[in-house]
Amino acid sequence: MSNRSTCFRQCYCDPTLFVDKRWFSKRQRINSHCLCKLHYLSPKIFVGEISCGVDKYFLPLLDAEKCPEKYRIPICDKNFCEAEFAIEFVSRLFSRQITGLRYRFFTSYATKIRQVSPLKTGSTNLVVLVTGNNGEKYILKGYRKYDSFNLEPLFFEYLRNTDLTPGFVFTYFFGSIPLGIVTRFLDEAEDGGKRIFESALDTLKSGKIKIPRKNVEKIVNVLFRFHEKMYNCTDDWCKKSYITSKDIVSWKKRVRFYNRKIQESSNDFRIPESILEESLELFEKYLGLYKIKIHQDLHFSQMLYTTKTNQYYIVDFEGEPGRPPGHRKMLEPATRDLATLIRGVSYISFFALKSFNNMSIEETAKIIEENRGHVKTMRSWARELTRLVLSKYVELYNMSDTKPLGLEKLSIDEIYILIKPWIVERALYEIYYELNYRKEMSLVAYITLVKNIP
């Protein structure tokens, strides 16, 4: 983690100073102290390095006279502002006037900025909308938690000449550490899951299953083309290989790890042994198939749909931030992404029920537990949607010369079996992650797994 700056100041910080920050892991809040460092980059601009237990965070900071409370970062007895929310920092970033940063450019862009608007402050990493003087718009995503294997910049670079992602503009680094990326803004865009969620609500209101078939097929088409592209990747970080018994052992260990951590964190979530054992056994069916560099966290909200082009785009490649060390960089079968998408159906089903019945998360979980209050209708919708997703993927797979799994042909029955262990593994990850970052959401992940939605 070499860098061009010098450590300006070092001190111990009280972790409670960061408890209201979404990027700060809840598991670290019991630590008595965090080690904080300030690295000088340019006048008024620093990088804050916060080390708490096994977690480390890097964030650009601006020494500003005024800063909204929610963006304020207290380090070493001084208040700073999270820099990406300030036009002063973003203007200097785009005009390359921050000498302590390193850049990697991929296309031309506006160097004069007139506006910076927060878009997403409640997620693990922040997202802001940047508007140039001539109206050009960009998305700036700022990373927070340090990950020695952050592949998102590599994904965007590798896919930059496809229509699978928005245009990639540049990455900015602190030494070798990517601090953030800038991509083109998509006009007239909406969350990739919006129309799926609306169809779930329409189903509950009418009592008849409503599925936006064309939208679902477009989503699956994007996913399969992404898998084709990654299958053909020959770079070291993404080159395909065969699945071995060592891979299968690693997956099983991860399932057990999640389950153990869940039990340690909460007495409320007991995963039936039958679910665990069946998933562990089914992993054996992957021996000798292909593993590729998958997306790893592809739920519907990792995509945007724009009515301007009538297309879906993948906009996030961070993978699963809560994975155990070493597992982020692993290659895995393409079906793992499919399972993640299906678990997205689980979440949408839950929140459609919650919205339709005007209930709390706890009340919604209770009606799912008791199988009442339109749960049967929602489960039928979820299963029909799942079948459409899988059947479309099978159709595209069998038509293509590229076989991401290594099977010459694929049937709907085979793919149901192949995704089953990954659905369990993903659901366990979700419970584990939510317990660390969004505790109130852990019940959503748990109840949809044990009560089979879908």
Secondary structure as the mmCIF struct_conf table of DSSP 4:
data_model
#
loop_
_struct_conf.conf_type_id
_struct_conf.id
_struct_conf.beg_label_comp_id
_struct_conf.beg_label_asym_id
_struct_conf.beg_label_seq_id
_struct_conf.end_label_comp_id
_struct_conf.end_label_asym_id
_struct_conf.end_label_seq_id
BEND BEND1 ARG A 4 SER A 5
STRN STRN1 CYS A 7 CYS A 13
HELX_RH_3T_P HELX_RH_3T_P1 PRO A 15 PHE A 18
TURN_TY1_P TURN_TY1_P1 VAL A 19 ASP A 20
TURN_TY1_P TURN_TY1_P2 ARG A 22 TRP A 23
BEND BEND2 PHE A 24 PHE A 24
HELX_RH_3T_P HELX_RH_3T_P2 LYS A 26 GLN A 28
TURN_TY1_P TURN_TY1_P3 ARG A 29 ILE A 30
BEND BEND3 SER A 32 SER A 32
STRN STRN2 CYS A 34 SER A 42
TURN_TY1_P TURN_TY1_P4 PRO A 43 LYS A 44
STRN STRN3 ILE A 45 CYS A 52
TURN_TY1_P TURN_TY1_P5 GLY A 53 VAL A 54
STRN STRN4 ASP A 55 LEU A 62
BEND BEND4 GLU A 65 GLU A 65
HELX_RH_3T_P HELX_RH_3T_P3 GLU A 69 TYR A 71
STRN STRN5 ARG A 72 ILE A 75
TURN_TY1_P TURN_TY1_P6 CYS A 76 ASP A 77
STRN STRN6 LYS A 78 GLU A 82
HELX_RH_3T_P HELX_RH_3T_P4 ALA A 83 PHE A 85
HELX_RH_AL_P HELX_RH_AL_P1 ILE A 87 PHE A 94
TURN_TY1_P TURN_TY1_P7 SER A 95 ARG A 96
TURN_TY1_P TURN_TY1_P8 THR A 99 GLY A 100
STRN STRN7 ARG A 102 PHE A 105
BEND BEND5 THR A 107 THR A 107
STRN STRN8 ILE A 113 LYS A 120
BEND BEND6 GLY A 122 ASN A 125
STRN STRN9 LEU A 126 GLY A 132
TURN_TY1_P TURN_TY1_P9 ASN A 133 ASN A 134
BEND BEND7 GLY A 135 GLY A 135
STRN STRN10 LYS A 137 GLY A 142
STRN STRN11 LYS A 145 LYS A 145
TURN_TY1_P TURN_TY1_P10 SER A 148 PHE A 149
HELX_RH_AL_P HELX_RH_AL_P2 GLU A 152 TYR A 158
TURN_TY1_P TURN_TY1_P11 LEU A 159 ASN A 161
BEND BEND8 THR A 162 THR A 165
HELX_LH_PP_P HELX_LH_PP_P1 PRO A 166 GLY A 167
STRN STRN12 PHE A 168 PHE A 174
TURN_TY1_P TURN_TY1_P12 GLY A 175 SER A 176
STRN STRN13 ILE A 177 ARG A 184
HELX_LH_PP_P HELX_LH_PP_P2 PHE A 185 LEU A 186
TURN_TY1_P TURN_TY1_P13 ASP A 187 GLU A 188
STRN STRN14 ALA A 189 ASP A 191
TURN_TY1_P TURN_TY1_P14 GLY A 192 GLY A 193
HELX_RH_AL_P HELX_RH_AL_P3 LYS A 194 SER A 206
BEND BEND9 GLY A 207 LYS A 208
HELX_RH_AL_P HELX_RH_AL_P4 ARG A 213 TYR A 231
TURN_TY1_P TURN_TY1_P15 ASN A 232 ASN A 232
BEND BEND10 ASP A 235 ASP A 235
TURN_TY1_P TURN_TY1_P16 ASP A 236 CYS A 238
STRN STRN15 SER A 241 TYR A 242
HELX_RH_AL_P HELX_RH_AL_P5 SER A 245 SER A 265
BEND BEND11 ASN A 267 ASP A 268
HELX_RH_AL_P HELX_RH_AL_P6 GLU A 273 LEU A 282
HELX_RH_3T_P HELX_RH_3T_P5 PHE A 283 TYR A 286
TURN_TY1_P TURN_TY1_P17 LEU A 287 GLY A 288
BEND BEND12 LEU A 289 LEU A 289
STRN STRN16 TYR A 290 LYS A 291
STRN STRN17 ILE A 292 ILE A 292
BEND BEND13 GLN A 296 GLN A 296
HELX_RH_3T_P HELX_RH_3T_P6 PHE A 300 GLN A 302
STRN STRN18 MET A 303 THR A 306
TURN_TY1_P TURN_TY1_P18 THR A 307 ASN A 310
STRN STRN19 GLN A 311 ILE A 314
TURN_TY1_P TURN_TY1_P19 PRO A 321 GLY A 322
BEND BEND14 ARG A 323 ARG A 323
HELX_LH_PP_P HELX_LH_PP_P3 PRO A 324 PRO A 324
TURN_TY1_P TURN_TY1_P20 PRO A 325 GLY A 326
BEND BEND15 HIS A 327 HIS A 327
TURN_TY1_P TURN_TY1_P21 ARG A 328 LYS A 329
STRN STRN20 GLU A 332 GLU A 332
TURN_TY1_P TURN_TY1_P22 ALA A 334 ALA A 334
HELX_RH_AL_P HELX_RH_AL_P7 THR A 335 ASN A 357
TURN_TY1_P TURN_TY1_P23 ASN A 358 ASN A 358
HELX_RH_AL_P HELX_RH_AL_P8 ILE A 361 GLU A 370
TURN_TY1_P TURN_TY1_P24 ASN A 371 ASN A 371
BEND BEND16 GLY A 373 HIS A 374
HELX_RH_AL_P HELX_RH_AL_P9 VAL A 375 MET A 399
BEND BEND17 ASP A 401 ASP A 401
TURN_TY1_P TURN_TY1_P25 PRO A 404 LEU A 405
BEND BEND18 GLY A 406 GLY A 406
BEND BEND19 GLU A 408 GLU A 408
HELX_RH_AL_P HELX_RH_AL_P10 ILE A 412 TYR A 437
HELX_RH_3T_P HELX_RH_3T_P7 LYS A 439 MET A 441
HELX_RH_AL_P HELX_RH_AL_P11 SER A 442 VAL A 450
TURN_TY1_P TURN_TY1_P26 LYS A 451 ASN A 452
#
